[in-house]
Structure formats: C-alpha cells, structure tokens
C-alpha cells in the first residue's frame, strides 16, 4: 500500500559562499579545453536554517552557468575537488559514461542539459522538421551512454516530447522550451529530494545510526540526495545520525564520495569494507539500511550499485529494516520485474587495475556488472517524494502511476 503524506515543497534557504583560499581537498575549475583556475569553495552550498552547524555544507553537483553546464568531476574525489565546464554533447556523453557525473537523478539532469547543448547550435533558419529529427538523433546518442539508470531515458524522453509538442513553433522557440524543461527537471529534483528526506526522516527519527551503500547523497542529485536525504533533514532538526558507509567495490564510491560528502557536511560517518556490513548488523550498530536506486521495476525489484543485493540479504538475516529511497522518476512502469532490467557490465580494468594499481594477474577473466537487482521481498519500503510505498509493492506502485 502507499502511505500518503501531504505533497509540499520546502525550498531550502541556501546561499552560495565564496571562501578565500582552498581548504581540504585541492579545488580547481577545469573546462573541456583543460584550462584550470582556482575554484576555492565557490560552488558549495551552506545551509542557513534549522539546527545545523554553520560549518555544514552540501556540495552542489551540477548546475547551468553562463550558457553551459558546470559539474563536479566525481572521478577525482576525494583528493581533488575539480569542476568541469561542459559545452558540448560529446563532453556530456563522456562525463556520463566515465562516471564524472553519476547517480540516477544527476544523470537525468545532465542528460537534459546535454540534449540542449547538442541542439543549441542547430541553424535557426532550418525547418522545424529537420530540427526535430536532430533532437531525436541526439536523444538516441545520449541514451547510449549508460543502459541501467532509468532517469537518463526519462529525462531525454521528457525533452523529446517537449520538442515535438511545439512542432508548430520556430526553431529558436523550441530551443527555448527545451532549456526551460531542463531547468524544470533540475528544480523539481531539488524539491523532490528534500521531500524524500522529510518522508524518510519519519523512519529514522528514533535511530542513532544507519548503513548505506555506494553514493545516493547530494553528489548523486541536484542536492540532498535520496538515501542520504533523511540524514540531512535529521541534521537540520538537530539530530545527527551516524552513517556507516560501505566502501563499494570496485570503484569505491562509498569511500571516495559518500564519506567525503558526509565528512564535509559535518555528519558523523564510519567507513566500512563491503564485507564488514554483516558484522556491523550483528553487533546492532545500525537501525536501518537505506540505499538509492537506478531503476525500480513495477513489482518493486530494484536495480542499484553492485553489492546492494547481498546487503539486503544480510539485513533480512539480522532483522534490520531495508529501505530504498528514490523519486518516482526512477520507477519504470514498463518493466514488470527485475529480470527485465538491463545490467551494465564495465571494463575488467576497474577490478584488476583499479586507480592505476594492478591487483590481479594480467589476462585473468573478470566479471564486472555495475549493478545488481534486489528482489522486492527483501525490501521493507520505498521512500518517495509522495510517501513510503510498502508491500505489496505492485499495488502501491500501480497507484503512483494511476
């Protein structure tokens, strides 16, 4: 069933701050021509309300700035805080494919802006029909960057429909509508993630610690995140939850990104190797597991970063509630079950030669799926912006799309 809560959007009272000199990891701004300049902490947000420490910051993952996209290169974390200026669709494709931008909601935002960048230089004097064909071509191109995160396809489909809805307009007018739609996707994601946090807080308000996997925080979205949104909302209310973060093999998103993000935000965080989670649960150090999602099937089966499935099995064995946090845009109503979700397989070198250091014999066979599918029977609830969907999931999810 779906437990409804009032749908209301609370805009965080945030200000952008500029700090002289860099602090913590080195901070540089790099554009696609590889020129660099000091970026300091220009691009982090400081919360100004609630009971948070004034030192608490949430990094701003992606935004539109001066006619291009600016995003954090997450492959450089945690030792460097590097910003990329993306000015062309091919650079956005590369950023998505190589995980410079990652996390399903952030990928959707990136793809929306990437499509606009792809078509913005199309000659205004050409026919609308030619322009719409060019839009469709670039939608297909960007959609091929990664196969699993449904927000990528959702965002591109949304912009494609917008373009065709204005087929009677001029090329410049359609371009304007596409950029407005991309801005709306960004703004809605911020609002949605905060509401996920509010709804999820009701599940953790009496806890002292949770466990999470990979990164489903602010760096995976426009802000707040999904799995970490309840943690940030709790902090705003003066309740600091400790987060146990799996390192998340083989690319260590938990160690490089989640631990970095939470530490910078002033949230207590304890880093774990992935194979330590069961021990932590057996010692009753955590009261719940909350993870994000890259795609959720109609029956509740959930694709997320590899290792999520085993984490859910451990949680079930130890009686620890296991929650998925995701916006409605991450649900795929056309996918009946998890066995229909395409799973991306990535390069062997990520396992055998991670971060440039060889850790396995050359020529060894490697199986490297980027995601696994957690069966709905292991999930206690799915936290969305409109409430918490509880089993039986097919009923609650059908209601979302009624």
C-alpha positions in Angstrom: 0.0 0.0 0.0 1.0 3.6 -0.3 1.1 5.7 2.8 0.4 9.2 1.6 1.7 12.4 3.2 0.9 15.9 2.1 2.9 16.9 -1.0 4.5 20.2 -0.3 7.8 21.6 -1.4 10.1 23.3 1.0 12.8 25.3 -0.7 16.0 25.2 1.4 17.2 28.6 2.4 20.7 28.4 0.9 23.3 30.9 0.0 26.4 30.5 -2.2 29.6 31.3 -0.4 33.0 32.2 -1.6 35.9 31.5 0.6 39.4 32.8 0.1 42.0 30.1 -0.2 41.3 26.4 -0.6 40.6 24.1 2.4 40.6 20.3 2.5 41.0 18.8 -1.0 42.5 21.0 -3.7 39.8 22.8 -5.6 40.2 23.7 -9.3 37.9 24.6 -12.1 38.6 22.8 -15.4 36.7 23.3 -18.6 36.6 21.0 -21.6 39.7 22.7 -23.0 41.6 21.6 -19.9 42.3 25.1 -18.7 42.3 25.5 -15.0 41.8 28.2 -12.5 41.4 28.4 -8.7 37.8 27.5 -7.7 38.1 27.5 -4.0 34.8 26.5 -2.4 32.7 28.8 -4.7 30.4 26.0 -5.5 29.3 24.6 -2.2 26.0 25.4 -0.5 25.8 26.3 3.1 22.6 25.7 4.9 21.3 28.8 6.8 18.3 27.4 8.6 17.4 24.7 11.1 19.8 23.5 13.8 22.7 22.6 11.6 26.2 23.7 12.4 27.1 26.8 10.4 30.0 24.8 9.1 27.8 22.3 7.4 28.0 22.3 3.6 26.3 20.3 0.9 28.2 20.3 -2.4 26.4 21.5 -5.5 26.8 18.6 -8.0 25.6 20.2 -11.2 24.1 23.5 -12.5 23.6 25.7 -15.5 26.0 28.6 -15.5 26.6 31.2 -18.2 25.3 29.1 -21.1 27.0 25.8 -20.2 26.8 23.0 -17.6 29.2 23.1 -14.6 29.6 19.8 -12.7 31.9 18.2 -10.2 34.2 15.6 -11.7 33.5 12.8 -9.2 36.3 10.6 -10.5 38.7 13.0 -8.9 37.3 12.8 -5.4 38.3 12.8 -2.6 41.8 14.1 -3.2 40.7 16.9 -5.6 37.6 19.0 -6.0 37.5 19.6 -9.7 34.8 21.3 -11.7 34.1 20.7 -15.3 32.6 23.2 -17.7 30.6 21.1 -20.3 29.9 22.9 -23.5 29.1 20.1 -26.0 27.0 16.9 -26.1 30.1 14.7 -26.7 31.6 16.0 -23.5 28.4 15.3 -21.6 28.3 11.8 -23.1 31.8 11.3 -21.9 31.0 12.6 -18.4 28.1 10.2 -18.0 29.9 7.2 -19.5 33.1 7.7 -17.4 31.2 8.5 -14.1 32.4 12.0 -13.9 28.7 12.6 -13.2 26.8 9.7 -11.6 23.7 8.8 -9.6 20.4 8.3 -11.4 18.9 11.7 -10.7 22.1 13.6 -11.5 22.5 11.6 -14.8 18.9 12.7 -15.7 19.7 16.3 -15.1 23.0 16.0 -17.0 21.3 14.4 -20.0 18.6 17.1 -20.1 21.1 19.8 -20.3 23.3 17.7 -22.6 20.5 17.5 -25.1 20.0 21.2 -25.1 23.7 21.7 -25.7 23.5 19.2 -28.5 20.9 21.2 -30.4 21.6 24.8 -29.3 23.9 25.4 -32.3 21.4 24.0 -34.9 20.8 26.7 -37.5 17.7 28.7 -36.7 16.8 29.1 -40.4 16.4 25.4 -41.0 13.0 23.7 -40.9 11.3 22.6 -37.7 11.1 19.1 -39.2 14.9 19.0 -39.6 15.3 20.3 -36.1 13.1 17.6 -34.5 14.9 14.9 -36.4 18.2 16.3 -35.0 16.6 16.3 -31.5 15.7 12.6 -31.8 19.1 11.7 -33.1 20.8 13.3 -30.1 18.3 11.7 -27.7 19.4 8.3 -29.1 23.1 9.3 -28.8 23.0 10.4 -25.2 20.7 7.5 -24.2 23.5 5.1 -25.3 25.9 6.4 -22.6 24.7 4.0 -19.9 22.0 1.4 -20.0 20.7 1.0 -16.5 19.8 4.3 -14.9 16.2 4.9 -16.0 16.4 8.7 -15.2 18.6 9.1 -18.2 15.9 7.8 -20.6 13.2 9.5 -18.6 14.8 13.0 -19.0 15.6 12.5 -22.7 12.1 11.3 -23.4 10.6 14.3 -21.5 12.7 16.7 -23.6 11.9 14.9 -26.8 8.2 15.1 -26.1 8.6 18.8 -25.3 10.2 19.4 -28.6 7.5 17.6 -30.6 4.8 19.3 -28.6 6.0 22.6 -30.0 6.4 21.4 -33.6 4.3 24.3 -34.8 6.8 26.8 -33.4 10.1 28.2 -34.8 13.4 26.5 -34.1 14.5 29.2 -31.7 11.2 28.9 -29.7 11.6 25.1 -29.4 15.2 25.6 -28.2 13.9 28.0 -25.5 11.3 25.4 -24.4 13.9 22.7 -24.2 16.2 24.8 -21.9 13.2 25.7 -19.7 12.3 22.0 -19.4 15.9 21.1 -18.4 15.8 23.9 -15.8 12.5 22.4 -14.5 13.9 18.9 -14.2 16.8 20.4 -12.1 14.4 22.4 -9.9 12.0 19.6 -9.4 14.8 17.2 -8.4 15.9 19.6 -5.6 12.3 19.8 -4.3 11.8 16.1 -4.7 14.9 15.0 -2.8 14.1 17.3 0.1 10.6 15.7 0.3 12.1 12.3 0.2 14.2 13.4 3.1 11.2 14.6 5.1 9.3 11.3 4.4 12.4 9.2 5.2 13.0 11.1 8.4 9.9 9.6 9.9 11.6 6.2 9.6 14.9 7.1 11.2 13.9 9.8 13.8 14.3 7.3 16.6 17.6 5.8 15.4 21.2 6.7 16.1 22.8 5.2 13.0 22.0 3.8 9.5 24.1 2.0 6.9 24.2 2.9 3.2 25.9 1.7 0.1 27.5 3.5 -2.9 26.6 7.1 -3.0 23.0 8.3 -3.0 23.6 11.6 -1.5 23.7 15.2 -2.7 26.5 14.3 -5.2 24.1 11.9 -7.0 21.4 14.5 -7.4 21.0 18.3 -7.6 21.1 18.5 -3.8 20.1 16.5 -0.6 20.3 13.1 -2.4 17.9 10.2 -1.9 19.2 7.7 0.6 21.1 10.4 2.5 18.3 13.0 2.3 16.7 11.7 5.7 20.2 12.2 7.2 20.4 15.8 6.1 16.9 16.5 7.2 17.7 15.0 10.6 20.7 17.3 10.9 18.6 20.3 10.1 16.3 19.2 13.0 19.3 18.9 15.3 19.5 15.1 15.2 22.9 13.9 13.9 22.6 10.4 12.6 25.8 8.4 12.2 26.2 6.8 8.8 28.1 3.6 8.2 29.2 3.8 4.6 30.2 0.7 2.6 33.4 1.5 0.5 31.6 0.0 -2.5 33.9 -2.1 -4.7 35.3 -1.8 -7.3 35.2 2.0 -7.8 34.8 2.9 -4.1 32.0 5.4 -4.4 31.2 4.9 -0.8 34.8 5.7 0.3 35.6 8.4 -2.3 32.2 10.1 -2.5 29.8 9.3 0.4 32.5 9.6 3.1 33.8 12.8 1.5 30.3 14.3 1.2 29.2 13.5 4.7 32.5 14.5 6.3 32.4 17.9 4.6 28.8 18.3 5.7 29.7 17.6 9.4 27.7 14.3 9.5 29.4 11.5 11.6 30.5 8.8 9.2 32.2 5.5 9.6 33.7 3.8 6.6 33.4 0.0 6.1 34.8 -2.5 3.7 31.8 -4.1 1.9 32.3 -7.4 3.6 32.0 -5.9 7.1 28.4 -5.0 6.9 27.0 -8.2 8.3 29.2 -7.8 11.4 28.0 -4.3 12.0 24.4 -5.5 11.8 25.1 -8.4 14.1 26.5 -6.0 16.7 23.4 -3.9 16.4 25.3 -0.8 15.4 22.7 0.3 12.8 19.0 0.5 13.0 18.3 0.5 9.3 19.8 0.3 5.8 18.9 3.0 3.2 20.1 2.8 -0.3 19.3 4.6 -3.6 18.2 3.1 -6.9 19.0 3.3 -10.5 15.8 1.6 -11.7 12.7 0.1 -9.9 10.5 -2.4 -11.7 6.7 -2.4 -11.4 6.8 -5.2 -8.8 9.4 -3.4 -6.6 12.5 -5.2 -7.7 15.3 -2.6 -7.5 18.5 -2.2 -9.5 21.2 -0.4 -7.6 25.0 -0.5 -7.3 26.5 -3.9 -7.2 26.6 -5.2 -3.6 23.2 -3.9 -2.7 21.6 -7.4 -3.1 23.9 -9.0 -0.7 23.4 -6.1 1.7 19.7 -6.7 1.6 20.1 -10.4 2.3 22.3 -9.6 5.3 19.7 -7.0 6.6 16.9 -9.6 6.3 19.0 -12.2 8.2 19.7 -9.7 11.1 16.2 -8.2 11.2 17.4 -4.8 10.1 14.8 -2.8 8.0 16.0 -2.3 4.5 14.7 0.8 2.6 15.2 2.1 -0.9 14.9 5.9 -1.4 14.1 7.1 -4.9 12.0 9.6 -6.8 9.0 8.5 -8.9 11.1 9.2 -12.0 13.3 6.2 -11.1 10.4 3.8 -11.3 10.0 2.1 -14.7 6.3 1.3 -15.1 7.0 -0.6 -18.4 9.4 -3.0 -16.6 7.4 -5.8 -14.9 10.2 -7.3 -12.8 13.9 -7.1 -12.1 14.9 -9.8 -14.5 13.9 -7.4 -17.4 16.3 -4.6 -16.2 19.4 -4.3 -18.4 22.5 -4.5 -16.3 25.6 -2.6 -17.4 28.9 -4.5 -17.5 32.0 -2.5 -17.2 35.7 -2.9 -18.1 37.8 -5.6 -16.4 40.4 -3.0 -15.6 38.2 -1.5 -12.9 38.6 -4.7 -11.0 42.2 -5.8 -11.9 43.9 -2.4 -12.1 41.7 0.0 -10.0 43.0 3.5 -9.8 46.1 2.6 -11.8 47.4 -0.2 -9.4 47.4 -3.7 -10.6 45.9 -6.1 -8.0 45.3 -9.2 -10.2 47.2 -11.2 -12.8 47.2 -9.9 -16.3 44.8 -11.8 -18.6 42.6 -13.1 -15.7 38.9 -13.4 -16.6 36.8 -10.8 -14.8 33.0 -10.4 -14.4 32.2 -6.8 -13.6 28.5 -6.0 -13.5 27.9 -2.4 -12.3 24.5 -3.2 -10.7 22.6 -6.0 -9.2 18.8 -6.4 -8.6 17.4 -6.7 -5.1 14.2 -8.7 -5.1 11.2 -6.8 -3.7 10.7 -9.5 -1.0 13.9 -8.2 0.7 12.7 -4.5 0.7 10.7 -3.1 3.7 9.7 0.2 2.0 10.5 2.5 -0.9 10.7 6.1 0.2 9.4 8.5 -2.5 8.5 12.2 -2.6 4.8 11.4 -2.1 5.2 8.9 0.7 6.6 5.4 1.6 5.4 2.6 -0.6 5.1 -0.6 1.5 4.5 -4.2 0.4 2.6 -5.4 -1.6 4.6 -3.2 -3.9 2.7 -3.8 -7.1 -0.4 -2.2 -5.5 1.4 0.9 -4.3 3.5 1.4 -7.4 0.4 1.0 -9.6 -1.2 3.7 -7.5 1.8 6.0 -8.3 1.0 5.8 -12.0 -2.8 5.7 -11.8 
